[in-house]
Amino acid sequence: MSSFPEFDNAKLMIAASVRHCRNTVEDLPVGQIVVDERGAIRSIDLPTQRLLGLETLNGVLVFELVADVSNVFPSKFSAATFGDLGVVQFLSINKTEISSRVVCVPGPHPGTFLLSVVFS
């Protein structure tokens, strides 16, 4: 036991706050998908991968996961693609449609694009 009980209490409060923040972020209905110019998935966050019901998505074309790509996704990703892509219906592995809004921004590496997905 520390000779400063208020210090022990502060450590417990910080640990509880960190745990609360982590749980909140993990439960947010937001996904991150990094694709290349062709739309091939380079990385995807684990909650989105689980939501779509797939074990691995690396290399899969993001277009294959969308119910109607003709109205939303371009044939290739480029700087002209940046911005709000609108409402998208993603398909889970059991063909359930999952409504979302997608925004495209520059990715973390050259030639990549980050799709921020907000699931409703």
VMD Tcl script that draws the C-alpha trace (Angstrom):
set ca {
  {0.00 0.00 0.00}
  {1.33 3.39 -0.96}
  {1.84 6.03 1.66}
  {-0.25 8.32 -0.58}
  {-3.78 6.83 -0.81}
  {-4.91 9.59 -3.17}
  {-2.21 8.41 -5.65}
  {-3.59 4.85 -5.59}
  {-7.09 6.22 -6.11}
  {-5.90 8.31 -9.07}
  {-4.30 5.24 -10.68}
  {-7.58 3.33 -10.33}
  {-9.52 6.22 -11.83}
  {-7.13 6.46 -14.78}
  {-7.30 2.70 -15.39}
  {-11.11 2.81 -15.31}
  {-11.14 5.77 -17.70}
  {-8.81 4.00 -20.15}
  {-10.97 0.87 -20.02}
  {-14.11 2.94 -20.63}
  {-12.54 4.76 -23.61}
  {-11.30 1.51 -25.14}
  {-14.76 -0.08 -24.83}
  {-16.40 3.01 -26.33}
  {-14.07 3.09 -29.34}
  {-14.42 -0.64 -29.96}
  {-18.22 -0.31 -29.95}
  {-18.36 2.64 -32.36}
  {-20.14 1.83 -35.60}
  {-17.17 3.13 -37.62}
  {-14.86 1.13 -39.84}
  {-11.58 1.83 -41.60}
  {-10.69 0.13 -44.87}
  {-7.47 0.89 -46.76}
  {-7.58 0.14 -50.49}
  {-5.25 0.68 -53.44}
  {-6.15 2.32 -56.77}
  {-7.84 -0.86 -58.01}
  {-9.98 -1.11 -54.86}
  {-8.07 -4.09 -53.47}
  {-8.25 -4.15 -49.67}
  {-4.81 -3.66 -48.12}
  {-5.99 -3.52 -44.50}
  {-9.24 -3.45 -42.58}
  {-10.05 -3.00 -38.92}
  {-11.07 -6.14 -37.04}
  {-14.62 -5.02 -36.04}
  {-15.50 -4.29 -39.69}
  {-14.01 -7.59 -40.78}
  {-16.13 -9.39 -38.15}
  {-19.25 -7.41 -39.10}
  {-18.87 -8.52 -42.70}
  {-18.33 -12.09 -41.48}
  {-15.13 -12.74 -43.38}
  {-11.95 -14.29 -42.04}
  {-9.58 -12.45 -44.33}
  {-10.21 -9.54 -46.65}
  {-6.69 -8.61 -47.72}
  {-6.55 -8.58 -51.50}
  {-10.33 -8.79 -51.92}
  {-11.77 -6.01 -54.08}
  {-13.95 -3.70 -52.01}
  {-16.43 -3.67 -54.90}
  {-17.17 -7.35 -54.18}
  {-18.52 -6.37 -50.76}
  {-20.97 -3.75 -52.03}
  {-24.53 -4.52 -53.13}
  {-24.75 -1.86 -55.86}
  {-21.41 -0.43 -56.97}
  {-22.72 1.28 -60.08}
  {-24.07 4.32 -58.25}
  {-21.43 4.74 -55.55}
  {-17.97 3.47 -56.23}
  {-15.79 4.63 -59.09}
  {-14.11 2.03 -61.28}
  {-10.74 3.12 -59.82}
  {-9.69 5.20 -56.83}
  {-7.81 8.45 -57.39}
  {-7.53 11.97 -55.96}
  {-10.81 12.72 -57.75}
  {-12.45 10.12 -55.52}
  {-11.77 12.02 -52.29}
  {-14.85 13.03 -50.36}
  {-18.22 11.63 -49.46}
  {-19.11 8.59 -51.56}
  {-22.62 8.51 -50.12}
  {-24.68 5.71 -48.65}
  {-23.39 2.24 -49.45}
  {-24.96 -1.15 -48.83}
  {-22.20 -3.58 -47.82}
  {-22.95 -7.30 -48.05}
  {-21.96 -9.64 -45.25}
  {-20.89 -13.19 -46.03}
  {-24.48 -14.36 -45.50}
  {-25.65 -11.68 -47.99}
  {-27.19 -9.44 -45.31}
  {-27.10 -5.79 -46.42}
  {-25.42 -3.43 -43.96}
  {-26.15 0.22 -44.61}
  {-23.27 2.67 -44.21}
  {-21.96 6.04 -45.29}
  {-18.47 6.06 -46.85}
  {-15.94 8.87 -47.05}
  {-12.72 8.51 -49.05}
  {-9.53 10.30 -47.98}
  {-5.82 9.85 -48.79}
  {-4.47 6.64 -47.31}
  {-1.51 6.15 -44.99}
  {0.84 5.16 -47.84}
  {1.33 6.48 -51.38}
  {-1.22 5.00 -53.76}
  {-3.63 4.03 -50.99}
  {-7.02 5.39 -50.02}
  {-8.72 5.28 -46.63}
  {-12.43 4.52 -46.65}
  {-14.02 5.68 -43.41}
  {-17.24 3.74 -43.02}
  {-20.02 4.75 -40.62}
  {-22.47 1.88 -40.17}
  {-26.08 2.68 -39.37}
}
mol new
graphics top color blue
foreach p $ca { graphics top sphere $p radius 0.5 }
foreach p [lrange $ca 0 end-1] q [lrange $ca 1 end] { graphics top cylinder $p $q radius 0.2 }
display resetview
